[in-house]
Amino acid sequence: MKAIVYSQNGLPISNENSLYDTDVSTPQPGPRDLLVKINAIAVNPVDTKVRNGAPTETPRILGWDAVGVVEEVGAEVSLFKVGDAVFYAGDISRPGSYAEYGLVDERIAGHKPRSLSDADAAALPLTSLTAWEMLFDRLEVEKDEQAALLIVGAGGGVGSILTQLARKLTNLTVIGTASRPETQSWVKDLGAHHVINHHQPLAEQLAAIGQPSVRYVASLTHTDTYFPQLVEVLAPQGKLALIDDPATLDAMPLKRKAISLHWELMFTRSLFQTADMQRQHEILQQVSELVDNHTLKTTAGEHLGTINAANLRQAHALIESGRARGKIVLSGF
């Protein structure tokens, strides 16, 4: 089967060897696996982080968002059948979705939204799982709770779906941060009650909209840069959740306000085969239903064409520039 791989980590994305086309053997499903013929994928910041930072002894297939059709099922599969259209974000410890076929454990896959194209559906799994887990599993927001949520980086992939989930499924006052006019407009259209600029002092802007403190913060980017401001604007006994990779994070400033710190990593359940691993299947099923009843919309931002090395290098370059809006998707081979 066709696949796009890297063999040497850390190469600049302008180097043709940073991602290249090759042929590899089609994988065989294990007991709980689906063998999926992949029709569309999305590219995420984790793809670039792994390509840059993770050495590999053999050519490695990246990619953790996919939409396709089940071609074969493992002996113990019960949630899906051959011919089902599925979407998933996969397991970071297994080969990814930059390939014609992929394997995914049925417990972390969902039925694709019927109302979306393959490319638009591919934008959703990783960010939907991350946003849902952050909001409801880590921050433990109650859906009828009256409080304020500040989303730092609301215009990115996770922020774009988190903004919708918080606005549509909770009673929270949703405040997103974005710096460029087009991104601010995007975040507002996704449902944020207020949009402020993370390049300006946060406390002053929050006070100006009548929200001097917030109970919840979802910090999706540059947490180390904004951390002192986040501690300042969080209410006593507030909650801070993050997904990025600060070089260091000193939790001591949280003590005086008794602020709790919550990490979200979408891959944790599959990496450790947790007892509640199938919750990711359940979340994706709910997301699919919410899309089909028009509660949620796709966060696909740019379609960069067919799935090949040249287009994927372009996608990685766009993500590394920090100027991507919504999700980058590709479809077909």
N, C-alpha and C positions, 0 to 999 in steps of 0.2 A: 504494500500500500504506500501511497505518497505520504510524506511527513516533512515537517520543517523542524530542524533541530539546531542545537549549538553544541560544540565540542570543547570550546575554550571560553571560560568565563572572563568577563572584564573587557572584552573587545569593544571599542566604540561602535555604535550602531551604524555608522557610516562604512564600516568594514564589511565587505560582502560575506566574510566568514563568521560574522557575529550571529547570523541566522541563515541557514542554507537549506535548499531542497534536497531530499534524498528519498530512497525507498527502504522500507523496513518490513519485517514480517507482520502480518495481521495477528493481533493477540487473540488468545483463547480465553473464554470466560471461566471464572471460578464459580463455586456453588451459589453465591449471592449476586453474581455479576450480570450486567446487561452488556452485550456487544452492540454498540451503537454505530450506525453509519452516519457520520457527522456531516451536516448540511450547512451549519453556520457557527461562528465562534465570536466571542468578544475578547478584547485585550484589556488587561488590568495592570495597575502599577506593580503588583506582585510578580508579573511576568518579567518586567524589566529588572526588578530587584534580584530575582533568582538568576537571570542571565548574567547579570553583572557580578553577583557575589557568591554563587554556588559552583565550585569546581565539579567536574564530572569526568569519570573515567571512560564512559562510552557516550555516544551522541544522545542527547537528552531532548525529549519532546516537552515543550512548555505548553501553557494554555489551560485555564481553569474556568472556562465558560463554554458551554456547547449546547447545540440543539441538533437533534437527529432522530432517526427511526431505529427502533430495536430490531436487530437482525437475528439475534440468538440470545437465549437466556440460560443461566446456570441451573443446575439441578434443583436448587432450593428456592428459586425465585417464585414469589407469590403475588407481588404488587403490580407486575407488568406482564405483557405478553408480546410475542413477535408482531411487528407492525405498529406498535404504539409510538406516537410522537412524544418525545421526552425532552426535558431541559435539565441541566445540572451544572454544578460548579466543580465537582470532583474532589480529589484527594491529592494534596500536594506531594505525597510520597510516591505517587504512581505516575506513569507517563500521562501527558496532558492531551489537550484537544487540538493541537496543531497537526492534525492527521486525518486521513480518510475514515478511520475507524478508531473507536476508543472503548475502554472498559470503565464501567462505573458500578459501584455497589448500589443495589436497588434502594437501600435505605437512605441514600442521599440524592435521589433523583425524583423528579416530579413530572406529571403530564404537562406537556407544553400548552400554553394558552391557545385556545382555538382561534381567537380573534386576531392573532398577530402573525406576521410573516416570520419565517425562521430567523432572519437577521434581527428583527426587532425583539423577538423572544430571547435571543442569545445575550442581549444586553442585561438581562435581569437576574440570573441565578446568584452569582457571587455577591453582588451588591445587595440584593434583597435579603439573602440569608444574613449577611453581616449587619445590615440595618435592623432587621427584625430581632436578631439575637441581642444586639446592643440595646435596643429600646425596651424589649420585654423580658429578656433573660438576664441581662447584666444590670441595667438600671432599674429593672422591675417596675416600670411605669404602670400604674393602674389606668385603664382606659377612660374612666370617668373622673380622673384626678384633675383638679384645677391648679396648674403650676406653669412655670415657663421653662422652655428648653432652648438653649443656645447651641446651634450647630455651626462649628467652625469649619469652613470649607464646604458650604452647602451646595455649591455648584458642580462638584465633582461626581464621580460615579456613585459612591455610597451616599453622599449628601443628597443627591437627586432623588433617591428612593426613600431615604430616611425622612426628608422633608414631607413627602407625600404620606408616608405611613403615619407620621406624627400628626399631620393635619387631618387626615381622613379617619383614623382609627382611635384617636384620643381627643381629650378636651384641652390639651396643652396649648399654651401660647407659643407659637413656633417662630423663633428668630434665627434667620440664617445669615452667615457672613459671605460676602463676595465683593471683589474689588473692581472688576471691569463692568461697564454699563450693560453689555450683552449678557454677562453672567448674572448680574443683579436682576435683570428682567427675567431670565430663565428661572431663577430661584423663586421670584414672586409668582410666576406663572404656575410653578409646582405647588403653591399653596402657602408659602411662608406668610405669616401675619406682618412681619417686619424684615427688612434686609438692611444690614449695617456693613461697614467697610472694615475688614480686618487689618488694613494698613493705617487705620486711625485708632486712637484710644477707645477701647471697648466700653469702659465704664461711663465715659461722657456720652457716648451714643446711646447706651442703654438708658441712662437717666433722661435723655432727651425724648425718648419714646415712652417714658413713664414706667420703666421696668428696671429700677436700679440694681436689682439682684435677680438671680435665676436659681431654681432648685436643681436643674439638670444642665450639664454641658456634655455634648458629644464632640470631642476634638478629633478631627479626621486628618489633619495635616499640620506640620510644623508645631507640634505640641510644645517642644522645648522653647520655641520663640514666644509663644503666647502664655506659657504656664503661669508666670507671675500675675498677669491680667486675669486669667481664669480663676485663680485663687481669690483675687480681689472681688470679682463679680459674683462668685458662687455664694449662695446664702448659707448661713450656719446649718450644718447637718445636710448639706447638699451632696450631690453625686457627680463625679467626673468619670467619663468613659472615654477611652481612646483606642485607636487602631494602628497608629503609625509607629515609627521606630526611633524615638529620641535617643541620642547617644548616651545620655544619662537622664535620670528623673529623680530628683530629691523630693520624697514624699513628706518630709517634715513640715513644710509650710501648710500642709493640710490639717495638721493636728489641732491648731487653735480653734478652727471652725468645725472640727469633727467631720471633715469632708471625706467621703469614702471614694476609693479609687478602683476602677473596674476596667480590666483589659478585655477586649473582644478579638478573638481570632476565629474566623469561620472554619478553619481546618482542624480545630482542636478535637471535635467530636469524631471525625474520621481517622485522624492520626492515632488517637488513643482507643478507638473502637468503644466509645463510652456506651453505657447501658441505655442512654437516651439518644443514641445516634439517629434513630429513625425520626426524631423530631424534625430533622432537616427535610425529609420527605414530606412531613405534614405541613411545614412552613411553605414549601414550594407549591404544594397543592392549594393552600390558601391564597398564595400570591397569584396563581393561575386563575383561580375563581374571581379574585378581586380585579384582575385585568379584564377578564371576560364580561364582568358586570359593570365595567367602566369606572370603577372606584380608583384604580391605579392605571397609570399609563407608562409605556416604555420610556426608558431614559437613553435610548440610542441617540447619539449625537452626530456621528459621522460614519458613513459606510465607505470603506476604502477598497472595495472590489473583491476579487476572488482571493482564496486562501493560498498564498504562496509567499516565498521568502522575501521578495522585493516589497510586497505590500505590508508584510508584517514588520519589516525593518522601518518602513514609513510610520506604522502605528506606534512602534516603540519610541521612535524619535519624537513623535507628537506628545506622547505621555511624558517623556523625559524633559520636554520643553516646559512642562507645567501649564500649558495653555489648552489642554483638552477640556471640552465642555460636554458633560454627559459621557456616554460610553462609545468606544470605537468598535465597530463590528465589521466582519467580513463574511462572505458566503460563497459556497461552491468551490470546485477545484478546477 
